[in-house]
């Protein structure tokens, strides 16, 4: 705020007194508006345990991929000690590991692989066949792509629906 005020005062000094007063009045109104908006945003923010720095760190990792804590601190323009606290707090919640930073994409892929591992072999094959057949897919195309009978495909589709890995579309 001090830098902005100095710039505005410098600009105001270069113009006549009436305009300078208008500029300073406008700058004061803008400053008050920004402060009120900041307070309102803080008040409206959902009550959860994720800080703004933690959200920024997660977004950075999602956008850029794996980074060392030093690289992450430099990217976020914070001291490494502050970032260490953020990483340690998220590590307990299995979002980040302190020894290395795991990007969100990797965590999502790991969760999907865990769900796919619970499927029967024929259901997994039909799911792969459905991905080849397109979105939305016709069961007979998924069966052909998976090289299974249509009855096996329908049984597999029932399992996939129960696991919420596919959903029915209403036309």
C-alpha positions in Angstrom: 0.0 0.0 0.0 2.9 2.4 0.7 4.3 2.0 -2.8 1.0 2.7 -4.4 0.4 5.8 -2.3 3.9 7.1 -3.2 3.2 6.6 -6.9 -0.1 8.4 -6.6 1.4 11.3 -4.6 4.1 11.6 -7.2 1.5 11.7 -10.0 -0.5 14.2 -8.0 2.5 16.5 -7.5 2.9 16.7 -11.3 -0.6 18.1 -11.9 -2.5 21.1 -10.5 -4.0 21.2 -7.0 -7.6 20.5 -8.0 -6.8 17.5 -10.0 -4.4 16.3 -7.3 -7.1 16.4 -4.7 -9.4 14.4 -7.1 -6.7 11.8 -7.6 -5.9 11.4 -3.9 -9.7 11.1 -3.2 -10.1 8.5 -5.8 -7.0 6.6 -4.6 -8.4 6.6 -1.0 -11.7 5.3 -2.2 -10.0 2.5 -4.2 -7.9 1.6 -1.2 -10.9 1.4 1.1 -12.8 -0.6 -1.5 -9.9 -3.1 -1.8 -9.8 -3.4 2.0 -13.5 -4.0 2.2 -13.4 -6.5 -0.6 -10.6 -8.4 1.0 -12.5 -8.5 4.3 -15.6 -9.7 2.6 -13.8 -12.4 0.7 -12.2 -13.7 3.9 -15.6 -13.7 5.6 -17.2 -15.5 2.7 -14.5 -18.1 2.4 -15.7 -21.6 3.4 -14.6 -22.8 6.8 -12.1 -25.6 6.2 -8.6 -26.3 7.1 -7.0 -25.4 3.8 -5.1 -22.1 3.8 -4.7 -19.9 0.8 -1.0 -20.8 0.6 -1.9 -24.5 0.7 -4.3 -24.0 -2.2 -1.7 -22.1 -4.1 0.8 -24.9 -3.6 -1.6 -27.5 -4.7 -2.5 -25.5 -7.8 1.2 -25.0 -8.7 1.9 -28.7 -8.4 -1.1 -29.5 -10.5 -0.1 -27.1 -13.2 3.7 -27.8 -13.3 4.1 -31.3 -12.0 6.6 -32.6 -9.4 8.8 -29.9 -7.9 11.4 -29.9 -5.0 10.4 -27.9 -2.0 13.0 -25.3 -2.9 11.6 -24.8 -6.4 8.1 -24.7 -5.0 9.1 -22.0 -2.5 10.7 -19.9 -5.2 7.6 -20.3 -7.5 5.3 -19.2 -4.6 7.7 -16.4 -3.5 7.8 -17.6 0.1 10.5 -18.6 2.5 11.3 -22.4 2.4 10.6 -22.6 6.1 7.0 -21.5 5.5 6.6 -24.0 2.7 8.0 -26.8 5.0 5.1 -26.2 7.4 2.6 -26.3 4.5 4.1 -29.6 3.1 4.2 -31.1 6.5 0.5 -30.2 7.3 -0.7 -31.7 3.9 1.4 -34.8 4.3 -0.7 -36.0 7.2 -3.7 -35.8 5.0 -2.1 -37.9 2.2 -2.2 -35.1 -0.3 1.5 -34.5 -0.3 4.5 -36.5 0.8 7.3 -34.6 2.6 10.1 -36.6 1.0 8.9 -35.7 -2.4 5.9 -33.8 -3.9 3.3 -35.9 -5.7 1.3 -34.0 -8.3 -2.5 -34.2 -8.1 -2.7 -36.0 -11.5 -0.7 -38.9 -10.1 -2.9 -39.1 -7.0 -6.0 -39.3 -9.2 -4.5 -41.9 -11.5 -3.5 -44.0 -8.4 -7.1 -43.8 -7.1 -8.5 -44.9 -10.4 -6.1 -47.8 -10.6 -7.2 -48.9 -7.2 -10.8 -48.9 -8.3 -10.0 -50.7 -11.5 -8.1 -53.4 -9.6 -11.3 -54.3 -7.8 -13.1 -55.2 -11.1 -13.3 -58.6 -12.5 -11.2 -59.3 -15.6 -14.2 -59.3 -18.0 -15.5 -56.0 -16.5 -12.1 -54.4 -17.0 -12.0 -55.7 -20.6 -15.5 -54.4 -21.3 -14.6 -51.0 -19.8 -11.6 -50.8 -22.0 -13.8 -51.9 -25.0 -16.2 -49.1 -24.1 -13.4 -46.6 -24.1 -12.5 -47.7 -27.6 -16.2 -47.6 -28.7 -16.6 -44.0 -27.7 -18.6 -41.8 -25.4 -21.4 -42.6 -25.2 -20.9 -46.2 -26.2 -23.2 -48.9 -27.5 -22.9 -52.2 -25.4 -22.6 -54.3 -28.6 -19.6 -52.2 -29.7 -18.0 -52.4 -26.3 -18.5 -56.2 -26.4 -17.0 -56.4 -29.9 -14.0 -54.3 -28.9 -13.5 -56.4 -25.7 -13.9 -59.6 -27.7 -16.6 -60.9 -25.3 -20.2 -62.0 -25.9 -23.0 -59.4 -25.6 -24.3 -61.3 -22.5 -20.9 -61.1 -20.8 -20.7 -57.4 -21.8 -24.2 -56.7 -20.2 -23.1 -58.5 -17.0 -19.9 -56.5 -16.9 -21.9 -53.2 -17.6 -24.1 -54.0 -14.6 -20.9 -54.4 -12.4 -19.5 -51.1 -13.8 -22.8 -49.3 -13.1 -22.8 -50.7 -9.5 -19.2 -49.4 -9.0 -20.2 -46.0 -10.5 -17.5 -46.2 -13.2 -20.1 -45.7 -15.9 -23.5 -44.0 -15.9 -26.6 -44.5 -18.0 -27.4 -41.6 -20.3 -31.1 -40.7 -20.9 -31.9 -39.4 -24.4 
